[in-house]
């Protein structure tokens, strides 16, 4: 493990949790959107984390080098429906399909992502401090 690997790992965590926060914020912002450009109600966005591995030398296992956030599959949960025949997006029976976004769940996800982001900031700062102290020792 190199001297800057800790910074790279924390940086990848910052990027991944930022993507999660952006997806949650988008979900909250569109919690009442019943018509999108693609047609139909807004579909909840998800983010999937994927571990990044460094290829190791022959005979040794690969080592972790961080995480990346990839756009996950759209949430396939059903769209809740309400009866409102006066709504412009109502079907022939008078039902309106609402987005499959639960604002409470999104706020919990947003809080978890924020706390994880803050933990990565702290880890980045601690690694930076250790590297600075190590350089001071070498003087």
HELIX and SHEET records of a PDB file:
HELIX    1   1 UNK A    5  UNK A   29  1                                  25    
HELIX    2   2 UNK A  103  UNK A  137  1                                  35    
SHEET    1   A 2 UNK A  47  UNK A  54  0                                        
SHEET    2   A 2 UNK A  63  UNK A  71 -1                                        
SHEET    1   B 2 UNK A  81  UNK A  83  0                                        
SHEET    2   B 2 UNK A  95  UNK A  97 -1                                        
END                                                                             
